[in-house]
Structures are given as structure tokens and as C-alpha cells.
Amino acid sequence: MNEPTPAHVKTILLVDDVDVSRLVTKWFLSYLGYVVDSASSAEEALGVFDPKTHDAVLTDNSMPGMSGVEMAHIIKLRSPSTRVVMHTGSLPEDRSCLDALLQKPTHVLEIKEVLDQLLAAVPPQK
């Protein structure tokens, strides 16, 4: 059985408070070759985020409590090289902490294309 080496597997932290959206997106991204960890809130995501594990964060913006853009600022403070992609229907004014912004509805293949492009540009962590 040929399993990809860990260096080739990209891990995404998916953050969305809508269960159906989070589960479907996680399933599709997993099917497309990513390892996907998920969280149902920004606070939960910050508790599990690890820059040594997560190559990128894919987040919604409008969530109860902390917004996706607020979480993205904290992610960038912890790990400036981690790519943050926002996939939302509620576009934030401040986009300074985002590497890409996709407005819902967006086809999952477009999300994959953006993640592939961003992650191809990231130098390996030392």
C-alpha cells in the first residue's frame, strides 16, 4: 500500500459554525487529498491550531463569538507564514490578515485551486 509521505500531505484547519457546511467541505477536501481538521468556532480553532501541523486555515467569517477575521489576525500573529483563506457570505472590511477571500457560494474545486496555489508558494517549515 503506497501512502503519501507526510511531507506531501497538506493539512487544513477548517472553521465553520454551520455543521452541514463544515462536514460537506471537510469531506470534499479530504476526498481531494487534504488532511482536514475542523472546528465549529474561532475559539475552538485557536485551541487546536498548530503551525507545525496546519499548512492553511479555511474559515467562515460570521460565527457566534469571535469572527473569522478576528481569528485570522491571531493566527497570523502566531504564525505569519500560515495561509488563511476566508470562504464566506459576509465579506470583512479588513482583509489584511487574509491570503485569499472567496465569496459563498463557491464550488469546492475553486477552494482547492486557491489552496493549491497558496500552498505551492509556501516554503517548507524548518
For each residue, the residues with C-beta under 8 A, 3 or more apart:
1:
2:
3:
4: 8 9
5: 8 9
6: 9
7: 124
8: 4 5
9: 4 5 6 33 34 35
10: 33 34 35 55 56 115 119
11: 34 35 36 37 53 54 55
12: 29 34 35 36 37 54 55 56 57 58 115
13: 36 37 38 39 45 48 49 54 56 57 58
14: 22 25 26 29 36 37 38 39 57 58 59
15: 22 38 39 40 41 42 44 45 57 58 59 60 63 68 71
16: 21 22 25 38 40 59 60 63
17: 22 40 41 60 63 64
18: 21 22 60
19: 22 23 40
20: 23 24
21: 16 18 24 25 60
22: 14 15 16 17 18 19 25 26 38 40
23: 19 20 26 27 38
24: 20 21 27 28
25: 14 16 21 22 28 29 58 87 108 111
26: 14 22 23 29 30 36 38
27: 23 24 30 31
28: 24 25 31 32 108
29: 12 14 25 26 32 34 36 58 108 111 112 115
30: 26 27 33 34 35 36
31: 27 28
32: 28 29 108 112
33: 9 10 30
34: 9 10 11 12 29 30 115
35: 9 10 11 12 30
36: 11 12 13 14 26 29 30
37: 11 12 13 14 48 53 54
38: 13 14 15 16 22 23 26
39: 13 14 15 42 44 45 47 48
40: 15 16 17 19 22 44
41: 15 17 44 45 63 64 65 66
42: 15 39 45 46 59 63 65 66 67 68 70 71
43: 46 47 65 66
44: 15 39 40 41 47 48
45: 13 15 39 41 42 48 49 57 59 71
46: 42 43 49 66 71 74 75
47: 39 43 44
48: 13 37 39 44 45
49: 13 45 46 54 57 75 78
50: 53 54
51: 54 78 79 81 82 125
52: 125
53: 11 37 50
54: 11 12 13 37 49 50 51 57 82
55: 10 11 12 82 83 119 122
56: 10 12 13 82 83 84 85 115 118 119
57: 12 13 14 15 45 49 54 71 72 75 82 83 84 85
58: 12 13 14 15 25 29 85 86 87 111 115
59: 14 15 16 42 45 68 71 72 84 85 86 87 88
60: 15 16 17 18 21 63 68 86 87 88
61: 67 68 69 86 88 90 91 92
62: 67 68 88 89 90
63: 15 16 17 41 42 60 66 67 68
64: 17 41
65: 41 42 43
66: 41 42 43 46 63 70 71
67: 42 61 62 63 70 71 92
68: 15 42 59 60 61 62 63 71 72 86 88 92
69: 61 72 73 86 92 94 95 97 98
70: 42 66 67 73 74
71: 15 42 45 46 57 59 66 67 68 74 75
72: 57 59 68 69 75 76 84 86 97 98
73: 69 70 76 77 97
74: 46 70 71 77 78
75: 46 49 57 71 72 78 79 82 84 97
76: 72 73 79 80 82 84 97
77: 73 74 80
78: 49 51 74 75 82
79: 51 75 76 82
80: 76 77
81: 51 122 123 125
82: 51 54 55 56 57 75 76 78 79
83: 55 56 57 99 100 115 118 119 122
84: 56 57 59 72 75 76 97 98 99 100
85: 56 57 58 59 98 99 100 101 102 111 114 115 118
86: 58 59 60 61 68 69 72 92 95 98 100 101 102
87: 25 58 59 60 102 104 106 111
88: 59 60 61 62 68 91 92 101 102 103 104
89: 62 103 104
90: 61 62
91: 61 88 101 103
92: 61 67 68 69 86 88 95 98
93:
94: 69 97
95: 69 86 92 98 101
96:
97: 69 72 73 75 76 84 94
98: 69 72 84 85 86 92 95 101
99: 83 84 85 118
100: 83 84 85 86 114 118
101: 85 86 88 91 95 98
102: 85 86 87 88 106 110 111 114
103: 88 89 91 106
104: 87 88 89
105:
106: 87 102 103 110 111
107: 110 111
108: 25 28 29 32 111 112
109: 112 113
110: 102 106 107 113 114
111: 25 29 58 85 87 102 106 107 108 114 115
112: 29 32 108 109 115 116
113: 109 110 116 117
114: 85 100 102 110 111 117 118
115: 10 12 29 34 56 58 83 85 111 112 118 119
116: 112 113 119 120
117: 113 114 120 121
118: 56 83 85 99 100 114 115 121 122
119: 10 55 56 83 115 116 122
120: 116 117
121: 117 118
122: 55 81 83 118 119
123: 81
124: 7
125: 51 52 81
126:
